[in-house]
Amino acid sequence: METRHSNYYLFPIKVVATDIDELNHVNNIVYLRYVQEAAGNHWHTVVPEELSAHIIWVVRRHEIDYLKPAFLGDELTVKTWVDNFTGVTSDRHCEILRGTEVLARSRTIWVSLDAVSFRPKRIGEEIAGLFFGSEKE
């Protein structure tokens, strides 16, 4: 089950056979899928449907550092948080963990689009406040 903690979100993953490559560890592109799934789940957990239905997100840039491999059956956690919303962009970070061990780190720049017109759409304080609330200093 997903867990939300103040400014970060924890998304559990169990490594399955289709995640494994010919080197017998999680394929690099699968880590990216984990990052995207965690981001989407975080968004839909925090933002009510009446607000989230008006915005879709597209990736402008992914940066990922692969530190250690994950293997079949591993129980992982993606820890993700939004650093900021600036105009139409969002800067999101993730750590893929096995227990407390960091296997990968990522940073993604997302661009928000209007769900009807597909034109860039600013993220207002109403949504930003859901992610940062009174804890943003």
C-alpha positions as CSV (number, residue, x, y, z in Angstrom):
1,M,0.0,0.0,0.0
2,E,1.2,3.5,-0.8
3,T,2.1,5.8,2.0
4,R,2.2,9.6,2.1
5,H,4.5,11.4,4.5
6,S,4.4,15.2,4.6
7,N,6.4,16.2,1.6
8,Y,7.4,12.8,0.3
9,Y,5.6,9.7,-0.8
10,L,6.5,6.0,-0.6
11,F,5.5,3.6,-3.3
12,P,6.2,-0.1,-2.8
13,I,7.3,-2.4,-5.6
14,K,8.0,-6.1,-5.8
15,V,10.4,-7.1,-8.5
16,V,8.8,-9.6,-10.9
17,A,10.2,-11.8,-13.6
18,T,9.3,-9.4,-16.5
19,D,11.5,-6.7,-14.8
20,I,14.6,-8.8,-15.1
21,D,17.1,-8.6,-18.0
22,E,19.7,-11.0,-19.5
23,L,22.1,-9.9,-16.7
24,N,19.6,-11.3,-14.1
25,H,18.9,-7.9,-12.5
26,V,16.2,-5.2,-13.0
27,N,16.6,-3.7,-16.4
28,N,17.6,0.0,-16.4
29,I,14.5,1.1,-18.3
30,V,12.3,-0.7,-15.7
31,Y,13.8,1.7,-13.0
32,L,12.4,4.5,-15.1
33,R,9.0,2.8,-15.2
34,Y,9.1,2.6,-11.4
35,V,9.9,6.4,-11.2
36,Q,6.9,7.2,-13.5
37,E,4.5,4.9,-11.6
38,A,5.5,6.4,-8.3
39,A,5.1,10.0,-9.7
40,G,1.6,9.2,-11.1
41,N,0.5,7.5,-7.9
42,H,1.8,10.4,-5.8
43,W,-0.1,12.9,-8.0
44,H,-3.4,11.0,-7.8
45,T,-3.1,10.4,-4.1
46,V,-2.5,14.1,-3.2
47,V,-4.6,16.0,-5.8
48,P,-8.4,15.5,-5.7
49,E,-10.0,14.2,-8.9
50,E,-11.8,17.5,-9.5
51,L,-8.4,19.2,-9.9
52,S,-6.3,16.4,-11.3
53,A,-8.7,15.7,-14.2
54,H,-7.8,19.1,-15.7
55,I,-4.1,18.5,-15.9
56,I,-1.9,15.9,-17.6
57,W,1.9,15.6,-17.3
58,V,4.6,15.0,-19.9
59,V,8.3,14.5,-19.2
60,R,10.7,17.1,-20.5
61,R,13.8,15.5,-18.9
62,H,14.8,12.4,-16.9
63,E,18.2,12.1,-15.1
64,I,18.9,8.8,-13.4
65,D,21.9,7.4,-11.5
66,Y,22.1,3.7,-11.2
67,L,24.0,2.8,-8.1
68,K,23.3,-0.9,-7.3
69,P,21.2,-3.7,-9.0
70,A,17.9,-5.0,-7.8
71,F,17.0,-8.7,-8.3
72,L,13.9,-10.9,-8.8
73,G,11.8,-11.0,-5.6
74,D,13.3,-7.8,-4.1
75,E,10.9,-5.6,-2.3
76,L,11.7,-2.1,-3.2
77,T,10.3,1.4,-2.2
78,V,10.3,4.4,-4.4
79,K,10.6,7.5,-2.3
80,T,9.4,10.5,-4.3
81,W,8.9,14.2,-3.7
82,V,8.3,17.4,-5.6
83,D,10.9,20.1,-5.2
84,N,8.9,22.9,-6.7
85,F,6.4,24.0,-9.2
86,T,7.6,26.8,-11.5
87,G,5.1,28.0,-14.0
88,V,4.3,24.9,-16.0
89,T,7.1,22.7,-14.8
90,S,7.6,20.5,-11.8
91,D,10.9,19.2,-10.5
92,R,10.5,15.7,-9.0
93,H,13.0,13.5,-7.3
94,C,13.0,9.8,-6.6
95,E,15.1,7.3,-4.7
96,I,14.6,3.6,-5.3
97,L,15.4,1.8,-2.1
98,R,15.9,-1.8,-0.9
99,G,15.4,-1.2,2.8
100,T,17.6,1.8,3.5
101,E,20.0,1.0,0.6
102,V,19.7,3.4,-2.3
103,L,19.8,1.6,-5.6
104,A,19.0,4.5,-7.9
105,R,18.3,8.3,-7.8
106,S,16.4,10.3,-10.3
107,R,15.3,13.8,-11.1
108,T,12.5,14.4,-13.6
109,I,11.3,17.7,-15.0
110,W,7.6,17.4,-15.8
111,V,5.5,19.8,-17.8
112,S,1.8,20.3,-17.0
113,L,-0.7,20.5,-19.9
114,D,-4.3,21.3,-20.0
115,A,-6.2,18.0,-20.4
116,V,-8.4,19.3,-23.2
117,S,-6.2,21.6,-25.2
118,F,-2.8,19.9,-24.5
119,R,-1.3,23.4,-24.1
120,P,1.0,24.2,-21.2
121,K,-0.9,25.0,-18.0
122,R,0.4,26.8,-14.9
123,I,0.3,25.0,-11.6
124,G,-1.4,27.4,-9.1
125,E,-1.1,27.7,-5.4
126,E,-4.2,25.6,-4.8
127,I,-2.3,22.5,-6.1
128,A,1.2,23.5,-4.9
129,G,-0.3,23.9,-1.4
130,L,-1.4,20.2,-1.5
131,F,2.2,19.2,-1.9
132,F,3.9,21.7,0.4
133,G,1.1,23.0,2.6
134,S,2.3,24.9,5.7
135,E,5.4,22.8,5.8
136,K,7.1,24.7,3.0
137,E,9.5,27.2,4.5
